[in-house]
Amino acid sequence: MMNSAENKYNLGLEKNRTYTTKNPFPWPVDRIEEYVAYRINEPISVDGHLDEPAWKAAPRSPRFSDMITGARSIHDTRAAVLWDDLNMYVGFWIEEPNVEADLTERDSLIFNNNDVELFIAGRDAYYEFEINALGTIYEVFFIWDQFYKRVDYTKEPTLRKDHPQAEAFNGVGFKTHPLGLRTGFWGYDLPGLHSAVHVDGTLNDSSDRDRGWTVEISIPWKSLYWLAVADNRSLPPQSGDIWRMDFSRFNQYREAPPADDSSGFFWSPHGSRDSHIPECFPIIHFTDEPLKI
């Protein structure tokens, strides 16, 4: 058995999953960020402004840092998570002196604009969401191939391996994940998701200095069924439940040398230019303790 420190990267994924090395992942497990998500009593109106009292009272993440090195990022980026019985809510605050975006078609390769990204991991699968400053979104669902048959994912047509938008995937920069290959399902859309963006400045106008933009996301708990079913997770969560979630930002520019800027800023770094490492995702603890406003 691994001790608690060695097993930390398994929390919220699969308690009995073990690996052949102490930590086969590119980031130290004792440096993975943790966070407590509080319950709220009033639903949030998703308009992108993040101006409700709940968002003002919610604890924010640390300033995002470089995804590879953990170095301080050139611009401030933070996130927060809240929840109620129906939804999970995620907010991003993005400092950006020149807010730009030009991709308008849903499921465009949003990472080719400055964007923010949210990943949510279940035991055998994980979900990816991206959004740019125009509010254009990109979604994809990934299932580890060795676990595909543990659940009958074929009940969801867009999660069938013969779907025309299903493709084999082996990560981006970290090609030696112990679980091996996964399949990405680019035809999948998370049911009931709502998102909105607010730009504090002038979009696509380099003649002035912007302050940045904010993103607000509402995710129905029931829509996370395909992430929760493998280990029968409670939806909504019970107090004390843990989910692994990733929060990041990618830029189309880098800070000039000698800065060590990978152009990706993360709540909790991965040690690799690869978002697709659930074992490096922050550990989100859900509590039914109400948020103090």
C-alpha positions as CSV (number, residue, x, y, z in Angstrom):
1,M,0.0,0.0,0.0
2,M,1.1,3.6,-0.7
3,N,1.3,6.0,2.2
4,S,-1.1,9.0,2.2
5,A,1.4,11.3,0.6
6,E,2.2,8.9,-2.2
7,N,-1.5,8.1,-2.8
8,K,-2.5,11.8,-2.8
9,Y,-2.7,12.0,-6.6
10,N,-5.3,9.2,-6.6
11,L,-7.8,11.1,-4.4
12,G,-11.1,11.5,-6.3
13,L,-10.0,9.1,-9.1
14,E,-9.7,5.6,-7.8
15,K,-8.5,4.8,-4.3
16,N,-7.2,1.3,-5.1
17,R,-5.4,2.3,-8.3
18,T,-1.7,1.8,-7.9
19,Y,1.3,2.3,-10.2
20,T,4.6,0.6,-10.6
21,T,6.6,3.7,-9.5
22,K,6.3,6.0,-6.6
23,N,5.0,8.9,-8.7
24,P,5.0,8.4,-12.5
25,F,3.6,11.9,-13.1
26,P,5.7,15.0,-14.0
27,W,4.6,17.1,-10.9
28,P,5.3,16.4,-7.2
29,V,2.1,15.1,-5.6
30,D,2.7,17.0,-2.4
31,R,2.5,20.3,-4.4
32,I,-1.0,19.7,-5.9
33,E,-3.3,22.5,-4.8
34,E,-6.4,21.8,-2.7
35,Y,-9.6,23.8,-2.3
36,V,-12.9,23.8,-0.4
37,A,-16.0,24.5,-2.5
38,Y,-18.9,25.9,-0.4
39,R,-22.6,25.5,-0.8
40,I,-24.8,28.5,-1.7
41,N,-28.4,29.0,-0.9
42,E,-29.4,31.1,-3.9
43,P,-28.9,30.1,-7.6
44,I,-26.5,32.1,-9.6
45,S,-27.5,34.0,-12.8
46,V,-24.9,33.1,-15.4
47,D,-24.1,36.4,-17.2
48,G,-20.3,36.5,-17.0
49,H,-20.1,39.4,-14.6
50,L,-19.3,37.5,-11.4
51,D,-20.9,40.3,-9.4
52,E,-23.2,38.4,-7.1
53,P,-22.5,38.5,-3.4
54,A,-21.6,34.8,-3.5
55,W,-18.8,35.3,-6.0
56,K,-17.5,38.2,-3.9
57,A,-17.4,36.0,-0.8
58,A,-16.1,32.8,-2.5
59,P,-12.5,32.0,-1.7
60,R,-10.4,32.4,-4.9
61,S,-7.6,30.1,-6.0
62,P,-4.0,31.2,-5.8
63,R,-2.7,33.2,-8.7
64,F,-2.2,30.8,-11.6
65,S,1.4,29.9,-12.3
66,D,3.3,28.5,-15.3
67,M,2.0,25.0,-16.2
68,I,5.5,23.5,-16.5
69,T,7.7,25.2,-14.0
70,G,5.3,26.8,-11.5
71,A,6.9,30.2,-12.0
72,R,4.8,33.3,-11.4
73,S,2.7,34.2,-14.4
74,I,2.8,37.5,-16.3
75,H,-0.9,38.2,-15.7
76,D,-3.1,37.4,-12.8
77,T,-5.7,34.6,-13.2
78,R,-7.8,33.1,-10.5
79,A,-10.8,30.8,-10.2
80,A,-13.5,29.7,-7.7
81,V,-16.0,27.0,-7.3
82,L,-19.5,27.1,-5.6
83,W,-22.4,24.7,-5.6
84,D,-26.0,23.9,-4.7
85,D,-28.2,20.9,-5.1
86,L,-28.7,21.5,-8.8
87,N,-25.5,22.9,-10.2
88,M,-21.8,23.4,-9.8
89,Y,-20.6,27.0,-10.6
90,V,-17.2,28.0,-11.8
91,G,-15.8,31.5,-12.1
92,F,-12.6,32.7,-13.7
93,W,-11.0,36.2,-13.3
94,I,-8.5,36.9,-16.1
95,E,-6.2,39.9,-16.2
96,E,-5.6,40.8,-19.9
97,P,-4.3,44.1,-21.2
98,N,-5.5,43.4,-24.7
99,V,-8.5,41.2,-24.9
100,E,-8.7,39.5,-28.3
101,A,-10.7,36.6,-29.8
102,D,-11.9,35.8,-33.4
103,L,-13.2,32.2,-33.2
104,T,-17.0,32.2,-33.4
105,E,-17.9,28.6,-34.4
106,R,-18.7,26.2,-31.7
107,D,-16.1,23.5,-31.1
108,S,-13.5,25.5,-33.1
109,L,-10.0,24.9,-31.8
110,I,-10.5,27.5,-29.1
111,F,-6.9,27.1,-27.8
112,N,-5.8,28.9,-30.9
113,N,-7.2,32.0,-29.2
114,N,-6.4,33.2,-25.7
115,D,-8.7,31.0,-23.7
116,V,-9.5,29.5,-20.3
117,E,-10.1,25.8,-19.8
118,L,-11.9,23.6,-17.3
119,F,-11.4,19.8,-16.9
120,I,-13.5,17.6,-14.7
121,A,-12.3,14.0,-13.9
122,G,-14.2,10.9,-13.0
123,R,-12.6,7.6,-12.3
124,D,-12.4,6.3,-15.8
125,A,-13.1,9.4,-17.9
126,Y,-12.7,13.2,-17.9
127,Y,-14.4,16.2,-19.6
128,E,-12.8,19.2,-21.2
129,F,-14.3,22.7,-21.7
130,E,-12.7,25.7,-23.3
131,I,-14.0,29.2,-23.9
132,N,-12.6,32.4,-25.5
133,A,-13.5,36.0,-24.8
134,L,-16.3,35.9,-27.4
135,G,-18.0,33.2,-25.4
136,T,-17.3,30.5,-28.1
137,I,-16.9,27.1,-26.5
138,Y,-15.2,23.8,-27.2
139,E,-16.1,20.5,-25.5
140,V,-14.7,16.9,-25.6
141,F,-15.1,13.8,-23.4
142,F,-12.2,11.4,-22.9
143,I,-12.5,7.7,-21.7
144,W,-9.4,5.6,-20.9
145,D,-9.5,2.7,-23.3
146,Q,-8.7,0.0,-20.7
147,F,-11.8,1.0,-18.7
148,Y,-14.2,1.6,-21.6
149,K,-16.1,-1.7,-21.0
150,R,-16.5,-1.2,-17.3
151,V,-19.5,1.0,-18.0
152,D,-21.9,0.8,-20.9
153,Y,-21.0,4.1,-22.5
154,T,-22.7,3.1,-25.7
155,K,-26.0,4.1,-24.2
156,E,-24.9,7.7,-25.0
157,P,-24.6,7.7,-28.8
158,T,-21.9,10.4,-28.9
159,L,-19.7,8.2,-26.6
160,R,-19.7,5.2,-29.0
161,K,-16.3,4.3,-30.4
162,D,-17.8,4.1,-33.9
163,H,-19.0,7.6,-33.7
164,P,-17.5,9.7,-36.5
165,Q,-16.1,12.2,-34.0
166,A,-14.4,9.6,-31.8
167,E,-10.6,9.5,-32.1
168,A,-7.7,7.8,-30.3
169,F,-5.7,10.2,-28.1
170,N,-2.4,9.9,-26.2
171,G,-2.0,13.2,-24.5
172,V,-0.1,16.3,-25.7
173,G,3.3,16.6,-24.1
174,F,3.1,13.7,-21.6
175,K,3.1,10.5,-23.7
176,T,3.9,8.0,-21.0
177,H,0.7,8.0,-18.9
178,P,0.5,4.7,-17.0
179,L,-3.1,4.2,-18.1
180,G,-2.1,4.4,-21.8
181,L,-4.4,5.4,-24.6
182,R,-7.8,7.1,-24.3
183,T,-10.5,7.9,-26.8
184,G,-11.7,11.4,-27.3
185,F,-15.3,12.0,-28.2
186,W,-15.5,15.4,-30.0
187,G,-19.3,15.0,-30.7
188,Y,-20.2,15.1,-27.0
189,D,-21.9,18.2,-25.4
190,L,-22.5,18.4,-21.7
191,P,-26.3,18.6,-21.2
192,G,-27.6,21.8,-19.6
193,L,-24.2,23.6,-19.4
194,H,-24.4,27.4,-19.4
195,S,-21.5,29.8,-19.8
196,A,-21.0,33.5,-20.3
197,V,-18.2,36.0,-20.6
198,H,-17.9,39.7,-19.6
199,V,-15.1,41.8,-21.1
200,D,-13.8,44.6,-18.9
201,G,-12.5,46.8,-21.7
202,T,-12.8,46.8,-25.5
203,L,-12.6,43.5,-27.4
204,N,-10.2,43.4,-30.3
205,D,-9.1,47.0,-29.9
206,S,-5.4,47.4,-29.3
207,S,-5.6,51.2,-29.1
208,D,-6.4,51.1,-25.4
209,R,-5.5,49.0,-22.4
210,D,-8.1,46.5,-21.1
211,R,-8.5,45.2,-17.6
212,G,-9.4,41.7,-18.5
213,W,-12.4,39.4,-18.7
214,T,-14.4,37.1,-16.6
215,V,-16.0,33.7,-17.2
216,E,-19.0,32.2,-15.5
217,I,-20.1,28.6,-15.9
218,S,-23.0,26.6,-14.5
219,I,-22.9,22.8,-14.8
220,P,-26.0,20.7,-13.7
221,W,-24.9,17.9,-11.4
222,K,-27.1,15.4,-13.3
223,S,-25.1,16.2,-16.5
224,L,-22.0,14.6,-14.9
225,Y,-23.5,11.2,-14.9
226,W,-21.0,9.7,-17.3
227,L,-18.2,10.9,-15.0
228,A,-19.9,9.7,-11.8
229,V,-21.3,6.3,-12.9
230,A,-18.0,4.3,-12.8
231,D,-17.7,4.6,-9.0
232,N,-21.3,5.5,-8.2
233,R,-20.6,9.0,-7.1
234,S,-23.3,11.0,-5.5
235,L,-24.8,13.7,-7.6
236,P,-25.0,16.3,-6.1
237,P,-22.0,15.5,-3.9
238,Q,-22.2,14.6,-0.3
239,S,-20.3,16.8,2.2
240,G,-16.7,15.7,2.1
241,D,-16.8,14.3,-1.4
242,I,-13.8,15.0,-3.6
243,W,-13.6,15.8,-7.3
244,R,-10.4,16.4,-9.4
245,M,-10.8,19.5,-11.6
246,D,-8.3,21.5,-13.6
247,F,-8.4,25.2,-14.3
248,S,-6.1,26.8,-16.8
249,R,-5.4,29.6,-19.2
250,F,-3.6,29.6,-22.5
251,N,-2.2,32.7,-24.3
252,Q,-1.1,33.2,-27.9
253,Y,1.9,35.2,-26.6
254,R,4.8,34.7,-24.1
255,E,6.5,37.0,-21.8
256,A,9.9,38.1,-23.3
257,P,13.1,36.4,-22.1
258,P,14.6,35.9,-19.6
259,A,11.1,35.0,-18.3
260,D,10.4,31.3,-18.4
261,D,6.9,31.5,-19.9
262,S,5.3,28.4,-21.5
263,S,2.2,30.5,-22.4
264,G,0.0,28.2,-20.2
265,F,-1.0,29.3,-16.6
266,F,-2.5,26.7,-14.3
267,W,-4.1,26.7,-10.8
268,S,-1.9,23.7,-10.1
269,P,1.0,23.1,-12.5
270,H,1.5,19.8,-14.3
271,G,5.2,19.8,-14.9
272,S,4.5,19.2,-18.6
273,R,2.9,21.0,-21.5
274,D,-0.1,18.8,-21.2
275,S,-3.5,19.5,-19.6
276,H,-4.6,15.8,-19.9
277,I,-3.1,14.5,-16.6
278,P,-6.0,14.1,-14.1
279,E,-3.6,13.0,-11.4
280,C,-2.2,16.5,-11.4
281,F,-5.6,18.3,-11.2
282,P,-6.4,20.3,-8.1
283,I,-8.3,18.4,-5.4
284,I,-11.7,20.0,-4.8
285,H,-13.4,19.2,-1.5
286,F,-17.1,19.9,-1.5
287,T,-18.7,20.9,1.8
288,D,-22.3,21.5,2.7
289,E,-21.1,24.2,5.0
290,P,-22.9,27.3,3.6
291,L,-20.8,30.1,2.2
292,K,-20.6,33.1,4.6
293,I,-21.8,36.2,2.7
